[in-house]
Amino acid sequence: MYRRELLKPDGRRLTLYAHAPLEGDIAAPSPFAEPLAGAPHLRWHPLRGEWVTYAAYRQGRTFLPPPEYNPLAVTVDPANPTELPDAAWDVAVFDNRFPSLAPVREGAAPVPSMIVPSAPAAGQCEVVVFAKDPKGSLGALPLPHIELLLQVWGDRTEQVGQREGIAYVLPFENRGAEVGVTLHHPHGQIYAYPVLPPVPARMQQQALAHWQEHQRGLLADHIQAELRDGRRVLYQGPHAAAFVPVCARYPYEVWIAPIEPVRDFTRLGAAQRADLARALKTVLLKYDGLWQRPFPYLMAWYQAPTDGEPHPEWHLHAQIYPPYRTRDRLKYLAGTEIAAGFFAMDALPEDKAAELQQVEVRI
């Protein structure tokens, strides 16, 4: 993997990644000339015991533009720059112009005083452009390209995670307007949080209790149980597995993980990374094959906190949440799920796994 770091005219960072060296002069374009002005902040939710981030300026972000105004396309006219240069890169990462979390800048507006505690939303939000082709998708990329993306996620975890005040790094992808995507160009995001967010915090609590009792990883034990059972397995390779979990909260929910636990992307070996890329591509092709159209989903990659501790309890993995209930009806969270956090499923994981298992995938 080769990396080239650049600085945009508005002060944001751009990092280009490629299989081959990125040589020659490359200018980092930007559709914006002025520096970032927005300053997100946090407010404490006293009943839930968690922070909520506020960034009202995000309402002005680019929303489903026509193809000729795609900000994630490469710049072809210097008079109308996009976010990315026309160079020999394969994956590109840049600072989000409309971040929910951002470094505290000198001269920024003070955090508003509230009846609950408030604080700067000090963190980092990055956009990860998977490829140059605006009509492509993550699942359609060649395996070496997906392996490179896994390396990029590891590099970003290392680069961002070592910054002062960063507690957790979460790569994710929203795909499809059904889950709120505002740009169709294949891309994801990376959020770096100043605290351990509630969902991975709960995962850590469960995993740590299991580790302390058994000296084994919770997810590693669960993967072995899923592989022995076999009914919900979608992919089993020498180093990675993908399955509809027995406890799925969404129809067609899938987990993807290395079989042997590693705490984050930076710890993946080459063979693990290659097999994990194959598992990911298999699942995404099955989704599109089942529906015979681009399949919307939210994919989140969970990894250990960036606090410098060894975290033997952690196990890198992805959870994919598609919104569909049936082939013609969307699944939205209902009262029991939003109000109580108690999920209600009207489809068996085994049935949905069987549908995905029947989709043949050739890689």
C-alpha positions in Angstrom: 0.0 0.0 0.0 1.2 3.5 -0.9 0.0 6.7 0.7 0.2 10.4 -0.3 -0.9 13.1 2.1 -2.0 16.5 0.8 -3.7 19.6 2.1 -6.8 21.2 0.6 -7.1 25.0 0.0 -9.6 25.2 2.8 -7.2 23.5 5.3 -8.7 20.0 5.2 -6.5 16.9 4.8 -6.6 14.6 1.9 -4.9 11.2 1.9 -4.6 9.1 -1.3 -4.0 5.4 -1.3 -2.9 3.1 -4.1 -1.4 -0.2 -5.1 1.5 1.6 -6.9 3.5 4.7 -5.9 1.7 8.0 -6.4 4.3 10.1 -8.2 4.4 13.5 -9.7 2.6 16.7 -8.8 -0.8 16.2 -7.3 -2.9 19.2 -6.2 -5.6 18.6 -3.6 -8.8 20.3 -4.9 -11.8 21.6 -2.9 -15.2 22.9 -3.9 -14.8 25.3 -0.9 -12.3 28.1 -0.6 -13.0 29.2 3.0 -11.9 27.2 6.0 -14.3 25.2 8.1 -16.4 27.5 10.3 -18.8 25.1 12.0 -18.1 23.9 15.6 -20.1 20.9 16.7 -20.8 20.5 20.4 -22.1 17.8 22.9 -24.9 17.9 25.3 -25.4 15.4 28.1 -28.6 13.2 28.1 -29.2 12.8 31.9 -31.7 10.0 31.6 -29.7 7.8 29.2 -26.3 8.7 30.6 -24.8 9.5 27.2 -23.7 12.4 25.0 -25.6 13.7 22.0 -23.7 15.7 19.3 -25.2 18.8 17.7 -24.1 20.3 14.3 -26.9 22.3 12.8 -24.8 23.4 9.9 -24.9 19.9 8.5 -28.4 20.7 7.1 -26.5 22.6 4.4 -24.5 19.6 3.1 -24.7 18.3 -0.4 -27.9 16.3 -1.0 -28.3 13.8 -3.9 -26.7 16.1 -6.6 -27.0 15.3 -10.3 -24.0 13.3 -11.7 -22.4 16.4 -13.2 -22.1 17.9 -9.7 -20.9 14.8 -7.9 -18.3 16.2 -5.3 -16.7 12.7 -5.0 -15.9 12.4 -8.7 -12.4 13.4 -9.8 -11.8 17.0 -10.9 -11.9 17.4 -14.7 -12.3 21.2 -14.8 -10.0 23.1 -12.4 -12.5 26.0 -12.5 -15.1 23.7 -11.0 -13.2 21.5 -8.5 -14.5 18.5 -6.7 -13.1 16.9 -3.6 -10.6 14.7 -5.5 -7.8 15.0 -8.0 -7.6 13.2 -11.3 -4.6 11.0 -10.2 -3.7 7.3 -10.0 -5.2 6.7 -6.6 -7.4 3.7 -5.7 -8.9 4.8 -2.4 -9.1 8.4 -1.1 -9.8 9.8 2.4 -10.5 13.4 3.3 -11.8 15.5 6.2 -15.6 15.8 6.0 -16.6 19.4 5.2 -19.8 18.9 7.4 -18.5 17.0 10.4 -20.5 15.9 13.5 -17.2 15.7 15.4 -14.2 18.0 14.7 -11.0 19.1 16.3 -11.3 22.2 18.5 -10.0 25.1 16.5 -8.5 28.3 17.8 -11.1 31.1 17.6 -14.1 28.7 17.4 -17.4 29.8 18.9 -17.6 28.8 22.6 -19.7 25.8 23.6 -23.2 27.1 24.5 -24.1 27.0 28.2 -27.0 24.7 28.9 -29.1 23.3 31.8 -27.2 20.1 31.2 -23.5 19.6 30.8 -22.1 20.6 27.4 -18.7 20.1 25.8 -16.9 20.5 22.4 -17.6 17.6 20.1 -13.9 17.1 19.8 -13.2 14.3 17.3 -12.8 13.6 13.6 -15.1 12.7 10.7 -13.5 11.5 7.5 -15.0 10.5 4.1 -13.6 7.3 2.5 -14.1 7.2 -1.2 -13.9 3.5 -2.2 -13.1 4.0 -5.9 -13.3 6.4 -8.8 -16.2 4.9 -10.6 -19.3 6.8 -9.4 -21.7 4.0 -10.6 -19.8 1.2 -8.8 -20.3 -0.4 -5.4 -18.1 -1.9 -2.7 -19.3 -5.4 -3.5 -18.4 -5.0 -7.2 -14.8 -4.1 -6.5 -12.0 -6.7 -7.3 -10.7 -8.6 -4.3 -7.3 -6.8 -4.3 -9.1 -3.5 -4.1 -11.2 -4.6 -1.2 -8.1 -5.8 0.6 -6.6 -2.4 0.0 -9.6 -0.8 1.6 -9.2 -3.0 4.7 -5.6 -1.8 4.8 -6.8 1.8 4.5 -9.2 1.3 7.4 -6.3 0.0 9.4 -4.1 2.9 8.5 -6.8 5.4 9.4 -7.4 3.6 12.7 -3.8 4.0 13.5 -3.4 7.6 12.2 -6.6 9.0 13.8 -6.6 6.8 16.9 -3.3 8.1 18.1 -4.5 11.7 18.1 -5.0 13.2 21.6 -8.5 12.8 22.9 -9.7 10.1 20.5 -11.2 7.1 22.3 -12.8 5.1 19.5 -12.6 4.8 15.7 -15.6 3.5 13.8 -15.5 2.9 10.0 -19.0 2.5 8.4 -20.9 2.6 5.2 -24.4 3.7 4.5 -25.6 2.5 1.1 -28.8 3.6 -0.5 -31.3 6.4 -0.1 -33.4 4.2 2.1 -30.8 4.5 4.9 -30.2 8.2 4.3 -27.3 8.4 1.8 -26.9 11.9 0.4 -24.3 10.9 -2.3 -24.6 7.8 -4.4 -20.9 7.5 -5.3 -19.5 4.4 -3.4 -18.1 5.7 -0.2 -18.1 5.3 3.6 -17.1 7.3 6.6 -14.9 7.1 9.6 -16.0 8.7 12.9 -13.4 9.1 15.7 -15.1 9.8 19.0 -13.8 11.6 22.1 -15.6 8.9 24.3 -16.4 5.2 23.9 -19.9 5.3 22.3 -22.8 3.5 23.9 -23.0 0.5 21.5 -19.4 -0.5 21.5 -19.3 0.3 25.3 -22.0 -2.3 25.9 -20.2 -4.8 23.6 -17.0 -4.3 25.6 -18.9 -4.8 28.9 -20.2 -8.2 27.7 -17.0 -9.3 26.1 -14.9 -8.4 29.1 -17.2 -10.3 31.5 -16.9 -13.4 29.2 -13.1 -13.0 29.0 -12.7 -12.7 32.7 -14.8 -15.8 33.3 -13.5 -18.1 30.5 -10.2 -16.5 29.2 -11.7 -16.7 25.7 -13.3 -14.2 23.4 -17.1 -13.9 23.4 -17.4 -13.4 19.7 -14.8 -16.1 19.0 -16.8 -18.6 20.9 -20.0 -17.5 19.2 -18.4 -17.9 15.7 -17.4 -21.4 16.5 -20.9 -22.2 17.6 -22.4 -20.7 14.4 -19.9 -22.7 12.3 -20.8 -25.9 14.2 -24.5 -25.3 13.8 -24.1 -24.3 10.1 -27.7 -23.3 9.4 -27.0 -19.6 9.1 -23.5 -19.6 7.6 -23.0 -17.7 4.4 -19.2 -18.0 4.1 -16.6 -20.0 5.8 -13.0 -19.7 4.7 -9.7 -20.6 6.3 -9.5 -17.3 8.1 -12.9 -15.6 8.0 -16.6 -16.3 8.3 -19.9 -14.6 7.6 -23.3 -15.6 8.9 -26.8 -14.4 9.8 -26.5 -14.4 13.6 -28.9 -16.6 15.6 -29.9 -13.4 17.5 -30.4 -11.2 14.4 -32.4 -8.1 15.2 -33.0 -7.2 11.5 -34.0 -9.4 8.5 -30.9 -10.3 6.5 -28.6 -9.0 9.2 -25.1 -10.4 8.7 -21.9 -10.5 10.8 -18.5 -10.8 9.1 -15.3 -11.5 11.1 -11.9 -13.1 11.1 -12.3 -16.5 12.8 -9.3 -16.0 15.1 -9.8 -12.8 17.1 -7.8 -9.6 16.4 -8.6 -6.4 18.2 -8.6 -4.0 15.2 -7.8 -3.6 11.6 -4.1 -2.9 12.3 -3.6 -6.4 13.7 -4.9 -8.3 10.6 -2.4 -10.5 8.9 -2.2 -10.7 5.1 -4.0 -14.1 4.9 -6.7 -12.9 7.3 -7.2 -9.7 5.3 -7.5 -11.6 2.0 -10.1 -14.0 3.4 -12.0 -11.2 5.1 -12.2 -9.4 1.8 -13.6 -12.5 0.1 -16.2 -12.9 2.9 -17.3 -9.3 2.6 -17.6 -9.5 -1.2 -19.5 -12.7 -1.0 -22.1 -11.2 1.3 -22.6 -8.0 -0.6 -23.0 -10.0 -3.9 -25.5 -12.2 -2.2 -27.5 -9.2 -1.2 -27.6 -7.8 -4.7 -28.3 -11.2 -6.2 -31.2 -11.9 -3.9 -32.9 -8.6 -4.7 -31.7 -8.2 -8.3 -31.0 -4.6 -7.6 -28.7 -2.5 -5.4 -29.4 -3.6 -1.8 -29.4 -0.8 0.9 -27.7 -1.4 4.2 -25.7 0.1 7.0 -22.4 -1.7 7.6 -20.4 -0.9 10.8 -17.0 -2.2 11.7 -16.5 -2.7 15.5 -13.0 -2.8 16.9 -11.2 -2.1 20.2 -10.9 1.3 21.8 -7.8 3.4 21.0 -6.8 3.8 24.6 -3.5 1.9 24.4 -4.8 -1.1 26.4 -4.3 -4.6 25.0 -8.1 -5.5 25.0 -7.9 -9.2 24.6 -11.7 -9.3 24.9 -12.2 -7.5 21.6 -12.8 -9.1 18.2 -12.9 -7.0 15.0 -16.1 -7.6 13.1 -18.7 -6.0 10.9 -22.4 -5.9 11.5 -24.6 -5.2 8.4 -28.1 -4.0 9.0 -30.4 -4.0 5.8 -33.7 -2.2 6.3 -35.9 -4.7 4.4 -38.6 -6.7 6.2 -39.9 -8.5 3.1 -39.3 -8.1 -0.6 -41.7 -5.2 -0.9 -41.8 -3.5 2.5 -39.3 -1.5 4.5 -38.4 -2.4 8.0 -38.4 0.7 10.3 -37.9 0.7 14.0 -41.2 0.5 15.9 -42.3 1.6 19.3 -40.9 -1.4 21.2 -37.5 -0.9 19.5 -37.2 2.9 19.8 -38.9 3.4 23.1 -37.8 0.2 24.9 -34.7 -0.9 23.0 -36.4 -4.3 22.8 -36.3 -5.6 19.3 -39.2 -7.6 17.8 -38.5 -9.8 14.8 -41.2 -11.2 12.6 -38.8 -13.3 10.5 -36.6 -16.1 11.6 -32.9 -15.7 11.0 -32.7 -19.3 9.7 -35.3 -18.4 7.0 -33.4 -15.3 5.9 -30.1 -17.1 5.9 -31.6 -19.8 3.7 -32.6 -17.2 1.1 -29.1 -15.8 1.0 -27.5 -19.2 1.0 -29.4 -20.0 -2.2 -27.9 -17.1 -4.1 -24.8 -18.4 -6.0 -21.8 -16.1 -6.0 -18.8 -16.5 -8.2 -15.6 -14.6 -7.4 
